Amino acid sequence: MGRVRRKRVHKNIKDIKKKARTRHKTKDIDQIHQDLRNENARKLLQQSPDMDLPGLAQFYCLECARYFIDQKALTDHKKQKVHRNRYLICYPLRRM
C-alpha cells in the first residue's frame, strides 16, 4: 500500500481561532455612541443609494451597525434578542 495522503484542513491557515474571531468584527460600543448623535444618525439613516451595500444602504440599524436588504428584514431584526441586547447596551437607562 502507498502512503496515506495528508488531509488539507483549514486551507493552510495556521491560526484558525483568530480567523474565526475576526471574521464578523463589528463596530465597538464607543463608535456606536458617536453614530447615535443626532447629526451622525441623520447621515447614516438618510444615505444616498450605494450599490455595494445590502439594500442599497437604505435600511440601517444604528444600534447594531448593520445594513439590511429590505424593511421587513430590518423590522424582524429589531424583534430579535441580539438587537434587544445591543439596544440595552446603547441606552442603559431606557427600556424597549
Backbone torsions as a table, in degrees:
resi	resn	phi	psi	omega
1	MET	NA	151.8	-178.9
2	GLY	-86.3	-177.4	-179.2
3	ARG	-75.0	141.6	-179.9
4	VAL	-78.6	131.3	-178.6
5	ARG	-71.3	138.3	178.5
6	ARG	-73.9	137.7	179.1
7	LYS	-71.2	142.8	178.7
8	ARG	-99.3	92.2	-175.0
9	VAL	-100.8	141.0	173.9
10	HIS	61.0	16.8	176.4
11	LYS	51.6	41.5	175.3
12	ASN	65.9	29.0	174.2
13	ILE	-87.7	116.1	-174.9
14	LYS	-72.0	-43.5	-177.3
15	ASP	-107.7	79.2	-174.8
16	ILE	-69.0	-30.2	179.4
17	LYS	-66.8	-41.2	178.7
18	LYS	-65.4	-39.2	178.4
19	LYS	-61.4	-40.7	179.5
20	ALA	-70.8	-34.6	-179.5
21	ARG	-67.9	-36.2	-173.8
22	THR	-97.9	3.4	-177.2
23	ARG	-66.6	-47.0	-176.3
24	HIS	-110.1	49.1	-179.4
25	LYS	-70.9	127.0	179.6
26	THR	-112.7	-179.2	179.0
27	LYS	-69.1	149.1	176.1
28	ASP	-78.9	165.7	-175.9
29	ILE	-62.4	-39.4	-179.6
30	ASP	-66.7	-32.8	175.9
31	GLN	-69.4	-36.3	178.6
32	ILE	-69.6	-36.8	176.9
33	HIS	-61.8	-36.2	175.4
34	GLN	-67.4	-36.2	178.3
35	ASP	-69.2	-26.0	-177.3
36	LEU	-78.1	-10.5	176.1
37	ARG	-64.7	152.4	-171.2
38	ASN	-55.3	-48.5	-175.9
39	GLU	-68.4	-38.5	178.9
40	ASN	-73.0	-38.3	-179.8
41	ALA	-65.0	-39.7	179.2
42	ARG	-62.6	-41.7	179.3
43	LYS	-64.3	-41.4	-177.3
44	LEU	-71.7	-35.6	-178.3
45	LEU	-79.7	-22.7	-179.0
46	GLN	-117.8	53.4	-179.6
47	GLN	-78.6	152.9	173.1
48	SER	-75.0	151.3	-178.0
49	PRO	-57.4	131.8	-180.0
50	ASP	-124.6	119.7	-175.3
51	MET	-67.4	-19.8	-176.3
52	ASP	-85.2	-15.9	-176.2
53	LEU	-102.6	152.7	179.1
54	PRO	-61.3	138.2	178.9
55	GLY	64.3	23.6	-179.4
56	LEU	57.3	28.5	177.6
57	ALA	63.4	28.0	-179.0
58	GLN	-98.3	-17.0	-177.3
59	PHE	-122.9	98.8	-172.2
60	TYR	-125.1	135.4	175.5
61	CYS	-98.7	115.1	-177.4
62	LEU	-65.7	-43.2	-175.2
63	GLU	-67.4	-35.7	-177.1
64	CYS	-99.2	-10.9	-178.7
65	ALA	57.1	51.8	-179.4
66	ARG	-131.4	148.2	175.2
67	TYR	-100.9	147.5	179.3
68	PHE	-127.4	159.9	-172.6
69	ILE	-79.3	-29.1	178.0
70	ASP	-154.2	177.1	-176.2
71	GLN	-66.6	-34.9	179.8
72	LYS	-64.1	-41.5	178.5
73	ALA	-64.6	-36.8	178.7
74	LEU	-68.9	-43.2	179.1
75	THR	-68.5	-36.4	175.3
76	ASP	-64.7	-37.7	178.7
77	HIS	-64.5	-38.6	-177.8
78	LYS	-69.4	-14.5	176.6
79	LYS	-90.3	-10.2	-173.9
80	GLN	-82.3	160.3	-178.6
81	LYS	-66.8	-34.1	-180.0
82	VAL	-61.2	-43.8	179.7
83	HIS	-69.7	-41.2	-179.6
84	ARG	-62.2	-40.8	178.0
85	ASN	-65.3	-42.3	179.2
86	ARG	-67.3	-35.3	178.3
87	TYR	-63.4	-42.7	-180.0
88	LEU	-67.9	-29.3	175.8
89	ILE	-72.4	-40.2	-177.8
90	CYS	-73.1	-37.3	-179.6
91	TYR	-121.9	82.6	-173.4
92	PRO	-66.7	-24.7	-177.7
93	LEU	-92.5	-13.9	179.8
94	ARG	-94.9	156.4	171.7
95	ARG	-123.7	149.6	-176.8
96	MET	-71.5	NA	NA
